[in-house]
Amino acid sequence: MDGTRRTLARRARGVVAMLAVWVVVVEVALQLLCLSPRIEAVVTGHGPEPLVPDARLGLHGNADYPDHDEWGYRNAERPERADVVALGDSQTYGTGVKRDEAWPPALQRRLGTRVYSMATPNFGTAHYWLELDRALSLQPRAVLVTVYFGNDIYDAFRLATLNPEIGALTSSDLLREGEKLEKSAPLATTGQTLFEPATVERRSLGTPRRLLSEYSRLYNVASTLSRRLSERGERAEASSAPRDVQTRWRSLSPKQRALTSAYDDGDWHTILTASYRRTVVDYRDPRIEAGFAVMRGSLARMAARAREAGVRLVVAFIPTKENVFAGRIRDFSQHALLQDLVADEEALKRTVIADMDALGVEHIDLLNALRASPAQPYDDSMNGHPNVAGHNAIATEIARFLQAKRDGERPAA
């Protein structure tokens, strides 16, 4: 009996030793693999930030981010050339959807030609002007420049305060007035109130777990898998829950409810943020007035540069979610400032369209295509970015426009 026990004990120690060896081998292999920032991001579930500071642009896409190419844009790779280059912000980047679900890849599938996305959250027309020569280096036949009034003008103002080249596109007196006002009451504060998640105090880890979290890649893998399985379960539970937008709206903080409204017509339903969106299109504000001058100046310079390069320039107007939903609303009394937002947004758009017509630049308004989407083109939250249906509606309309012009037809405006 004693001999049997000793044999079993030796075997158990052998198994434990073998497992220990394998743990060490796997740990060393993961440590070596994690020398690559992209692999480290997958293993740890954290990794590099998608945006990094840039002296010229304010922020730029991080080339080390797993979803980005070597230029820091959201593509599988950076090609030597592309038939179409899309310059845009988060509406084009595809915030909230997978990379292949954003409208530039969807446009590529419809056209059957290479479409390269040069979109970055927080970008605007001034950024596109600064990046235009890089876009032209891909020898495109067409460059698509998106204009999103939901924050592009404010972003243009902020870049003008950082980059003298952009600041020169507007009045110095107006820019100084806007900067003074921004210091006392920054417009970004409203957006932070709406969209930045509440700070959650992280549970303090004991010393062993903290050390494992910091130094063991195998522990990181296990933790990441556990977290993703938990998140998948939460998403499945959320998707099966009743989609009651009024309940969602009532769950917001008092400050958020004061800036939003719930809409539900039995078919489409969401939370609208007109009170915030209106602040960034109110051209009576010197910051918006300065930013709008920067937008118009940037577009004019892009038109001249594209003409000089012999490249087709197309300006695509992407509306705010609120403007899309406004086409379905009959009673605006429950949606503060929504009519004012739409009126200001449309007034600004008419001005830019007049500029483009005077410059001989093609343009396409995507408002009606999004309003006519067979499926609701935005989520039922405060998120103002198109969902997969919205990106498909944009891609389909732009493909129709480009193909109609290529075939010699006259597309509807």
C-alpha positions as CSV (number, residue, x, y, z in Angstrom):
1,M,0.0,0.0,0.0
2,D,2.8,2.4,0.9
3,G,4.5,1.7,-2.4
4,T,1.4,2.5,-4.3
5,R,1.0,5.8,-2.5
6,R,4.6,6.7,-3.1
7,T,4.1,5.9,-6.8
8,L,1.0,8.0,-7.0
9,A,2.7,10.9,-5.2
10,R,5.6,10.7,-7.7
11,R,3.3,10.8,-10.6
12,A,1.4,13.7,-9.1
13,R,4.6,15.7,-8.6
14,G,5.6,14.8,-12.2
15,V,2.3,16.2,-13.5
16,V,2.6,19.3,-11.5
17,A,6.2,19.8,-12.7
18,M,5.1,19.3,-16.3
19,L,2.3,21.8,-15.9
20,A,4.7,24.3,-14.3
21,V,7.1,23.9,-17.2
22,W,4.3,24.5,-19.7
23,V,3.1,27.5,-17.8
24,V,6.6,29.0,-17.9
25,V,6.9,28.2,-21.6
26,V,3.6,29.8,-22.5
27,E,4.3,32.8,-20.3
28,V,7.7,33.4,-22.0
29,A,6.2,33.0,-25.4
30,L,3.4,35.5,-24.6
31,Q,6.0,37.9,-23.1
32,L,8.0,37.8,-26.4
33,L,4.8,38.2,-28.5
34,C,3.8,41.2,-26.5
35,L,6.8,43.1,-27.6
36,S,4.5,44.0,-30.5
37,P,2.1,46.7,-29.3
38,R,-0.7,45.2,-31.5
39,I,-0.4,41.8,-30.0
40,E,-0.1,43.2,-26.5
41,A,-3.4,45.0,-27.0
42,V,-5.1,41.7,-27.9
43,V,-3.5,39.9,-25.0
44,T,-4.1,42.5,-22.3
45,G,-7.4,43.9,-23.6
46,H,-5.9,47.4,-23.2
47,G,-2.9,48.3,-25.3
48,P,-2.3,51.6,-27.1
49,E,-4.9,54.4,-27.4
50,P,-6.5,54.9,-30.8
51,L,-5.6,58.6,-30.9
52,V,-2.3,60.3,-30.1
53,P,-1.2,64.0,-29.8
54,D,-0.1,65.6,-33.0
55,A,1.5,69.1,-33.1
56,R,0.0,69.9,-36.5
57,L,-3.4,68.2,-36.3
58,G,-4.1,68.3,-32.5
59,L,-4.7,64.5,-32.6
60,H,-4.1,61.8,-35.1
61,G,-4.8,58.1,-35.4
62,N,-2.2,55.9,-33.6
63,A,-0.4,53.6,-36.1
64,D,0.1,51.1,-33.2
65,Y,-3.6,50.7,-32.6
66,P,-4.7,47.2,-33.7
67,D,-7.4,48.4,-36.1
68,H,-5.2,51.0,-37.8
69,D,-2.7,50.9,-40.7
70,E,0.8,52.4,-40.8
71,W,-0.6,55.9,-41.4
72,G,-2.8,55.6,-38.3
73,Y,-6.0,55.3,-40.3
74,R,-8.7,52.6,-39.9
75,N,-7.8,50.3,-42.7
76,A,-6.4,46.7,-42.9
77,E,-3.4,48.1,-44.8
78,R,-2.2,51.3,-46.5
79,P,-2.2,50.7,-50.3
80,E,0.2,52.2,-52.8
81,R,-2.7,53.8,-54.6
82,A,-6.5,54.0,-54.2
83,D,-9.2,54.9,-56.7
84,V,-11.2,56.8,-54.0
85,V,-10.0,58.4,-50.8
86,A,-12.5,59.3,-48.1
87,L,-11.6,62.2,-45.7
88,G,-13.9,62.2,-42.7
89,D,-14.4,62.3,-38.9
90,S,-15.9,59.7,-36.6
91,Q,-19.0,59.5,-38.9
92,T,-16.7,58.1,-41.6
93,Y,-14.3,56.3,-39.3
94,G,-17.2,54.1,-38.1
95,T,-17.4,54.8,-34.4
96,G,-19.6,52.1,-32.9
97,V,-19.4,49.7,-35.8
98,K,-16.8,47.2,-37.0
99,R,-14.2,48.4,-39.5
100,D,-15.7,46.6,-42.4
101,E,-19.1,47.9,-41.5
102,A,-18.2,51.6,-41.9
103,W,-19.3,53.2,-45.1
104,P,-15.9,53.5,-46.9
105,P,-15.4,49.7,-47.0
106,A,-19.1,49.3,-47.9
107,L,-18.6,51.8,-50.7
108,Q,-15.6,49.8,-51.9
109,R,-17.8,46.6,-52.1
110,R,-20.4,48.5,-54.1
111,L,-17.9,50.2,-56.5
112,G,-15.6,47.2,-56.9
113,T,-12.6,49.6,-56.7
114,R,-10.2,50.5,-53.9
115,V,-11.5,53.0,-51.4
116,Y,-9.1,54.2,-48.7
117,S,-10.5,55.7,-45.5
118,M,-8.6,58.7,-44.1
119,A,-11.0,59.3,-41.3
120,T,-10.2,60.1,-37.7
121,P,-12.6,61.1,-34.8
122,N,-12.4,64.8,-34.0
123,F,-11.2,65.7,-37.5
124,G,-12.9,68.3,-39.7
125,T,-12.4,70.2,-42.9
126,A,-9.3,72.0,-41.6
127,H,-7.7,68.7,-40.9
128,Y,-8.6,67.4,-44.3
129,W,-6.9,70.4,-45.9
130,L,-3.8,69.6,-43.9
131,E,-3.9,65.9,-45.0
132,L,-5.0,66.5,-48.6
133,D,-1.5,66.1,-50.1
134,R,-1.1,62.8,-48.3
135,A,-4.4,61.7,-49.8
136,L,-3.3,62.8,-53.3
137,S,-0.1,60.8,-52.9
138,L,-2.3,57.7,-53.4
139,Q,-3.1,58.9,-56.9
140,P,-6.9,58.7,-56.5
141,R,-9.4,59.4,-59.2
142,A,-11.7,61.0,-56.6
143,V,-11.4,62.5,-53.1
144,L,-14.5,62.5,-51.0
145,V,-14.6,65.2,-48.4
146,T,-17.3,64.8,-45.7
147,V,-18.9,67.7,-43.9
148,Y,-20.7,66.9,-40.7
149,F,-22.2,69.9,-39.0
150,G,-22.7,68.0,-35.7
151,N,-19.2,69.1,-34.5
152,D,-17.0,69.9,-37.5
153,I,-17.3,73.7,-37.1
154,Y,-16.4,73.6,-33.5
155,D,-13.5,71.2,-34.2
156,A,-12.3,73.7,-36.9
157,F,-12.3,76.5,-34.3
158,R,-10.4,74.4,-31.8
159,L,-7.7,73.5,-34.4
160,A,-7.5,77.2,-35.4
161,T,-6.5,78.0,-31.8
162,L,-3.7,75.5,-32.0
163,N,-2.3,75.8,-35.5
164,P,-1.5,79.3,-36.9
165,E,-1.8,78.0,-40.5
166,I,-5.4,77.2,-39.8
167,G,-6.0,80.2,-37.6
168,A,-5.1,82.4,-40.6
169,L,-8.2,81.2,-42.4
170,T,-10.4,83.4,-40.1
171,S,-10.4,86.9,-38.6
172,S,-7.8,87.2,-35.8
173,D,-10.2,89.5,-33.9
174,L,-13.0,86.9,-34.2
175,L,-10.6,84.1,-33.1
176,R,-9.5,86.0,-30.1
177,E,-13.1,86.7,-29.1
178,G,-13.9,83.0,-29.5
179,E,-10.9,82.0,-27.4
180,K,-11.9,84.3,-24.6
181,L,-15.4,83.0,-24.6
182,E,-14.2,79.4,-24.7
183,K,-12.0,79.9,-21.6
184,S,-15.0,81.1,-19.6
185,A,-17.6,78.7,-20.9
186,P,-16.2,75.9,-23.1
187,L,-18.7,74.3,-25.4
188,A,-17.0,70.9,-24.9
189,T,-18.4,70.9,-21.3
190,T,-21.9,70.1,-22.6
191,G,-20.6,67.2,-24.7
192,Q,-18.7,65.8,-21.7
193,T,-21.9,66.0,-19.6
194,L,-23.8,64.0,-22.2
195,F,-21.3,61.5,-23.5
196,E,-18.5,60.8,-21.0
197,P,-19.4,57.8,-18.9
198,A,-19.6,58.2,-15.2
199,T,-16.3,57.5,-13.4
200,V,-16.4,54.0,-11.9
201,E,-14.2,53.4,-8.9
202,R,-12.1,50.3,-9.8
203,R,-12.0,47.6,-7.2
204,S,-8.6,47.5,-5.4
205,L,-6.7,44.4,-6.2
206,G,-4.7,42.5,-3.6
207,T,-1.0,42.5,-4.0
208,P,-0.7,39.0,-5.6
209,R,-3.4,39.8,-8.2
210,R,-2.0,43.3,-8.8
211,L,1.4,41.8,-9.5
212,L,-0.1,39.2,-11.8
213,S,-2.1,41.8,-13.6
214,E,1.0,43.9,-14.2
215,Y,3.6,41.3,-15.1
216,S,1.9,38.0,-16.2
217,R,0.7,37.9,-19.8
218,L,-0.9,34.5,-19.1
219,Y,-3.0,36.1,-16.4
220,N,-3.9,38.9,-18.8
221,V,-5.1,36.4,-21.3
222,A,-7.3,34.6,-18.8
223,S,-8.7,38.0,-17.5
224,T,-9.4,39.3,-21.0
225,L,-11.2,36.1,-22.0
226,S,-13.3,36.2,-18.7
227,R,-14.2,39.8,-19.3
228,R,-15.2,39.3,-22.9
229,L,-17.4,36.3,-22.1
230,S,-19.0,38.4,-19.4
231,E,-19.6,41.4,-21.8
232,R,-21.0,39.0,-24.4
233,G,-23.5,37.7,-21.8
234,E,-24.4,41.3,-20.9
235,R,-24.9,42.2,-24.5
236,A,-27.1,39.2,-25.1
237,E,-29.2,40.1,-22.1
238,A,-29.5,43.7,-23.2
239,S,-30.5,42.7,-26.7
240,S,-33.4,40.6,-25.4
241,A,-34.6,43.3,-23.0
242,P,-37.6,45.5,-24.0
243,R,-36.5,48.4,-26.1
244,D,-38.3,51.1,-24.2
245,V,-36.6,54.4,-25.1
246,Q,-38.6,56.3,-22.4
247,T,-37.2,54.0,-19.7
248,R,-33.7,54.5,-21.2
249,W,-34.2,58.3,-21.1
250,R,-35.5,58.3,-17.5
251,S,-32.4,56.3,-16.4
252,L,-30.2,59.3,-17.5
253,S,-28.9,61.8,-15.0
254,P,-30.9,65.0,-14.4
255,K,-28.3,67.0,-16.3
256,Q,-28.4,64.6,-19.3
257,R,-32.2,64.6,-19.4
258,A,-32.2,68.4,-19.5
259,L,-30.2,68.3,-22.7
260,T,-32.0,65.4,-24.4
261,S,-35.4,64.1,-25.4
262,A,-36.9,60.7,-26.2
263,Y,-38.5,59.9,-29.5
264,D,-40.6,56.8,-30.4
265,D,-43.1,56.6,-33.2
266,G,-43.5,52.8,-32.9
267,D,-41.0,52.2,-35.7
268,W,-38.0,54.4,-35.0
269,H,-37.0,55.3,-31.5
270,T,-33.9,57.0,-30.0
271,I,-32.7,59.7,-27.6
272,L,-32.1,63.0,-29.3
273,T,-29.4,65.6,-28.2
274,A,-30.7,68.7,-30.0
275,S,-29.8,71.0,-27.1
276,Y,-26.2,70.1,-27.4
277,R,-26.0,69.8,-31.2
278,R,-27.6,73.3,-31.6
279,T,-24.7,74.9,-29.6
280,V,-22.2,73.7,-32.2
281,V,-24.1,75.1,-35.2
282,D,-25.2,78.4,-33.7
283,Y,-23.4,80.8,-36.0
284,R,-24.2,83.7,-33.7
285,D,-21.5,82.4,-31.4
286,P,-18.1,83.8,-32.3
287,R,-16.5,80.4,-31.9
288,I,-18.9,78.9,-34.5
289,E,-18.5,82.0,-36.7
290,A,-14.7,81.6,-36.7
291,G,-14.9,77.8,-37.2
292,F,-17.3,78.3,-40.1
293,A,-14.9,80.7,-41.8
294,V,-12.1,78.1,-41.3
295,M,-14.4,75.4,-42.9
296,R,-15.2,77.5,-45.9
297,G,-11.6,78.5,-46.4
298,S,-10.4,74.9,-46.1
299,L,-12.9,73.7,-48.7
300,A,-11.9,76.5,-51.1
301,R,-8.2,75.5,-50.8
302,M,-9.0,71.9,-51.3
303,A,-11.0,72.7,-54.4
304,A,-8.1,74.6,-55.8
305,R,-5.5,71.9,-54.9
306,A,-7.6,69.1,-56.3
307,R,-8.2,71.0,-59.6
308,E,-4.4,71.6,-59.8
309,A,-3.8,67.8,-59.3
310,G,-6.5,66.9,-61.8
311,V,-8.4,64.9,-59.2
312,R,-12.2,64.9,-58.8
313,L,-13.4,66.4,-55.5
314,V,-16.8,65.6,-54.1
315,V,-18.2,67.1,-50.9
316,A,-20.6,64.9,-49.0
317,F,-22.9,66.4,-46.4
318,I,-23.6,64.0,-43.5
319,P,-26.5,65.3,-41.4
320,T,-26.9,65.2,-37.6
321,K,-29.0,62.3,-36.3
322,E,-31.4,65.0,-35.0
323,N,-31.9,66.4,-38.5
324,V,-32.6,62.8,-39.8
325,F,-35.3,62.2,-37.2
326,A,-36.8,65.6,-37.6
327,G,-38.3,64.5,-40.9
328,R,-40.5,62.1,-38.9
329,I,-41.6,64.4,-36.1
330,R,-44.9,66.3,-36.3
331,D,-45.0,67.7,-32.8
332,F,-41.8,69.4,-31.8
333,S,-43.0,70.6,-28.4
334,Q,-41.3,67.7,-26.6
335,H,-38.0,68.3,-28.4
336,A,-36.4,71.6,-27.2
337,L,-34.3,73.4,-29.8
338,L,-34.7,70.7,-32.4
339,Q,-36.3,73.1,-34.9
340,D,-33.6,75.7,-34.2
341,L,-30.9,73.1,-34.7
342,V,-32.4,72.0,-38.1
343,A,-32.9,75.6,-39.2
344,D,-29.3,76.5,-38.4
345,E,-27.8,73.3,-39.8
346,E,-29.7,73.8,-43.1
347,A,-28.7,77.5,-43.3
348,L,-25.0,76.6,-42.9
349,K,-25.4,73.8,-45.5
350,R,-26.9,76.2,-48.0
351,T,-24.0,78.6,-47.6
352,V,-21.5,75.8,-48.2
353,I,-23.5,74.5,-51.2
354,A,-23.4,78.0,-52.7
355,D,-19.6,78.1,-52.2
356,M,-19.2,74.7,-53.9
357,D,-21.4,75.7,-56.8
358,A,-19.4,78.8,-57.3
359,L,-16.2,76.8,-57.3
360,G,-17.6,74.1,-59.6
361,V,-17.2,71.4,-56.9
362,E,-19.6,68.4,-56.9
363,H,-21.6,67.8,-53.8
364,I,-24.1,65.3,-52.4
365,D,-26.5,65.7,-49.5
366,L,-27.1,62.4,-47.6
367,L,-30.0,63.6,-45.5
368,N,-32.8,62.1,-47.6
369,A,-31.0,58.8,-48.1
370,L,-30.7,58.4,-44.3
371,R,-34.3,59.5,-43.8
372,A,-35.4,56.9,-46.3
373,S,-33.3,54.1,-44.8
374,P,-35.4,50.9,-44.7
375,A,-34.1,50.3,-41.1
376,Q,-33.5,52.9,-38.4
377,P,-30.0,54.3,-39.3
378,Y,-29.0,55.2,-35.7
379,D,-29.0,53.3,-32.4
380,D,-31.7,53.9,-29.8
381,S,-29.2,55.6,-27.4
382,M,-27.7,59.2,-27.4
383,N,-25.1,58.0,-29.8
384,G,-25.1,60.3,-32.9
385,H,-23.1,58.0,-35.1
386,P,-24.8,55.9,-37.8
387,N,-25.3,52.2,-37.1
388,V,-24.7,49.5,-39.8
389,A,-27.9,50.4,-41.6
390,G,-26.9,54.1,-41.6
391,H,-23.5,53.3,-43.0
392,N,-25.1,51.2,-45.7
393,A,-27.5,54.0,-46.6
394,I,-24.5,56.4,-46.9
395,A,-22.5,53.9,-49.0
396,T,-25.4,53.1,-51.3
397,E,-26.1,56.8,-52.0
398,I,-22.5,57.8,-52.6
399,A,-22.0,54.8,-54.9
400,R,-25.1,55.8,-56.9
401,F,-23.8,59.4,-57.2
402,L,-20.3,58.4,-58.3
403,Q,-21.6,55.8,-60.8
404,A,-24.2,58.1,-62.2
405,K,-21.6,60.8,-62.9
406,R,-19.2,58.2,-64.3
407,D,-21.9,56.9,-66.7
408,G,-22.8,60.5,-67.8
409,E,-26.1,60.7,-66.0
410,R,-27.3,63.6,-63.9
411,P,-27.8,62.4,-60.3
412,A,-30.4,64.0,-58.1
413,A,-29.0,66.5,-55.6
